[in-house]
C-alpha cells in the first residue's frame, strides 16, 4: 500500500472530488504487527478550506479496530508504515508539505524516538523490512527519473539500488518470508501494470502476471507459497487475487474488493483497504476473504 508515488496519484484524483465535502478521510498502507495483534496504517485527511489542508499521519490500533493511537507528529506528512521484526518500531516514508524530497524514518510504536535514516535528494517510500530484520527495501525516485527499487540496512547504511531501468517505474517491493526474493510491480505507462519477482540481490527478474490486465500491490502468504495482489482482470472493480509464487494458479477472492491486502502473520486473516475516493476503510477478513468487517475508525 501504498507507496509515496501512489499516494500522490490518489491525491491528484481526489482533489477534484474534495470540493463536495468539508473533510474526507482516506486510509492506506495497512500492515500487521509481527504478533498479529495490531495494525498500522496511513490516515490521510483533506479539508476543503482555502488554502486546502492536506495531512497524512501514521496510526496504530488493535486488529479489531480499538485503541487507536496516532504515532507521528503534524510537521510532516508520513505514509506507508511497516513494523520492525521485534514489533517495537515503525518504518515509514515522510515528506514536508512543500518539499519534493521524501525520506525514510522510524519511530517507536509509542511515538517516541523518531529518527531519520536517509537524507540525500529524491523521494523514498514504501519501506519493507527483511525477515531477518537487518535490511529495508524501498522505492527511490530521483529527479526526472522513474521510481526504482533500493535496499539499505535498517540503520540507514549500505544503500544501493537493485533496479536500473529508468524507462519503467518499479513499485511496492516486499520480501519473501525466507528473505531470498522480492516481489514488486512495474508500470510501463500502458495501463497494464505487472507483477514481477527477483532475487534479493536484484538478479533473475521474472514476470509473474503474463501481461494480463492491470495488477499491483503484491505481497506474500506467510509460508511463501503464494502471492496476493490487486487486479482489475475480471472487471472494473479492484479485486484481490492469489497465485502461486511462480505465477500459476491465479484465483480471485470475489468478496475482497479493495487493495493492499496483507495476510496476518499466522495466515488466518487478511487486512485490506476498501472503498472509493474520497472515502476508504480498513477491512479485516478471514484468510479466504469471507467474514469481512470494517475496523477503521
Buried (B, 14 or more C-beta within 10 A) or exposed (E): BBBBBBBBEBBEEBBEBBEEEEEBBBBBBBBBBBEBEBBBBBBBEBBBEEEEEBBBBBBBBBBEBEEBBEBBEEEBBBBBBBBBBEBBBBBBBBBEEEEEBBBBBBBBBEBEEBEEBBEEEBBBBBBBBBBEBEBBBBBBBBEEEBBBBBBBEBEBEEBEEBBEEEEBBBBBBBBBBEBEBBBBBBBBEEEBBBBBBBBBEBEEBEEBBEEEBBBBBBBBBBEBEBBBBBBBBEEEEBBBBBBBBEBEEBEBBEBBBBBBBBBBBEEEBBBBBBBEBBBBBBBBBEBEBEEBEEBBE
